[in-house]
Amino acid sequence: MPFNKMKTGIAITIFVLGGLSLSFGQKLQWSMPQKVSQRAFITECLGSNASGLFIIKKNSRNQDRDIMLERYSSDMHHIINKVIAGHRNEYYLNLILDTGGIRMFYAQIDFEKKRVNVRLRNINFNLVEYGKDTTLFSFSGTNPAAALISVYKLKMSPYVFITYTVDPAEFPASYNYVMLDENYARIYGGSINLGAQNHLTIEQATFTHNQAAFLVRDDAGTKVLKQGYRFFVYQLKFSDSSLARAALFNDNYTVTEGILKTDFKNNNIVFAGLFANLDSSYVKGYCVFKDNLTTGTETIDFKPFPADIVSEMEGRRIKIQGIFNLRAGDLDFRADGGVILSNEEYQETHESVSDFNAYGVAQPSVRNYYYYENLLVLSINPNSNLDWHTVLRKDQVSVNDNGTFSSYLLAVMPDRLVYVYNDLTRKNWNLSVAKIDEKGQIENEILVKPQNFDGRMIPQYGYQISYNQFIVPELTPRGIIILKVTY
């Protein structure tokens, strides 16, 4: 999902970019289909530059091997592709696009020495490898998956942050970390001790040049909380390896969903999410945690939803306990230190059914239903108070597709938010957009009608590639097509 800045005035959000005036007519460009298996529909955008647009395609069943890297021209002509992490002992970790080329991070197993090497490979913009691969660090073991290796790169930072563990426990008590500078040289390294007494899992991570923060989930609270878990923010200072934690709950409320990011403009570590009562799974409001890195002060605010938000989302039910099945989807920053929090109603249900085969014999099976419904967009000011909210109405229900074609893409334009989604109402399959302006007013329109394409769009795997462009992949019988939209 895109990581963007929003410029705001007092109490309202205003998007501005150098006084540029935009016309909101769209230009659509389609690539030719590239043949892949039906399981290789996971499409990610590495980024774009003067050399073109770089796309990653993964197999949904095995996302760390045989990754397809592709390059497209600015007018969406396919130029070249390359399979990476295709060797038996190579496991894909991440790709980073920088000014000099593409950097591939991968794990390599040394079976003779029983070690895992985390390595860096250089690839130029023509997708040709050059130079020698570099071993960044190594650790004992032969299973990279068990090491939980994560390579983090933030758009607003030149640094790369890597975490992994050699603790074989189901809930590792300790992790190791490595920080690399803009030249991919190691500048920090050490270990993080989360503690073995709890069932702790690192859910998300963010960082600055001298410290990191982790969203940590504790699964040990099932006897006290209806949700079954609670969250903490752990903060690590690289200089002395000190670790502090802040609880995202109190005697009344506990966070159920949320996103942790670094606000580089305002020098804050920010968590924004949703909370419920300790004895309920209904969302009651939103929570904002901030660590001001300039002053060293921390604040946490739990703000209950106004009654109109709950009734607008849930309707006029006799007993409204909150908003059901709401989860955080996107967190974007306003220039004044406020945030935009996008939340989506989601649930998954299962049904056991019996179908009869050609011989009249009952064959039991399970139908999985995926519900991606209304979006609640919150514009929250620096004091954690709500400036405005908007509800985007959508009704996406599908069966046995893992919800692949549901959910949405958010593109932050200079003067509005653009939400892109498949309109599955009455099975229309229109690719639709909802545009929200600086006052929270919403305007809906159809971007592409189903008669204009022969497959199914996958907005949730889309990506914003510039201030006025985004891409959306499409799965067709002939292969994957990439749609680029320019406003």
VENCOR-V299588 format. One line per field, one symbol per residue. ss: DSSP state (h for helix, s for strand, l for the rest). burial: b if it has 24 or more other C-alpha atoms within 12 Angstrom, else e. A space follows every 10 residues. Layout:
BEGIN
ss->???
burial->???
END
This chain:
BEGIN
ss->llllsslsll llslllllll llllllssss lllsllllll lssssssssl lssssssssl lsllllssss sslllllsss ssssllllls ssssssssll ssssssssss llllssssss ssslllllss ssssssssss llllllllls ssslllllls ssssllllll lllsssssss lllllsssss ssslllllls ssssssslll sssssssshh hlllllllls ssssssslll lsssssslsl llssssssss sssllllsss ssssssslll llssssssss sslllllsss ssssllhhhh hhhhllllll llsllsssss ssssllllss ssssssssss ssssssllll lsssssssss ssssssssss lllllsssss sslllssssl llllllllss sssllsssss ssslhhhlls ssssssllll lssssssslh hhllssssss ssssssllss ssssssllss ssssssl
burial->bbbbbbbbee bbbbbbeeee eeeeeeeebb bbebebeeeb bbbbbbbbee bbbbbbbbee eebbbbbbbb bbbbebbbbe bbbbbeeeeb bbbbbbbbee bbbbbbbbbe eeeeebbbbb bbbbbbbeee eeeebbbbbb bbbbbebbbb bbbbbebebb bbbbbbbeee bbbbbbbbbb eeebeeebbb bbbbeeebbb bbbbbbbbbb bbbbbbbbbe eeeebebebb bbbbbbbbee eebebbbbbe eebbbbbbbb bbbbbbbbbb bbbbbbbbeb bbbbbbbbbb bebeeeeebb bbbbbeeebb eebbeeeeee bbbbbbbbbb bbbbbbbbbb bbbbbbbeee eeeeeeeeee eeeeeeeeeb bbbbbbbbbb bbebbbbbbb bbbbbbbbee eebbbbbbbb bbbbbbbbbb bbbbeeeebb bbbbbbbbbb ebebeebbee eebebbbbbb bbbbbbbbbb bbbbbbeebb bbbbbbb
END
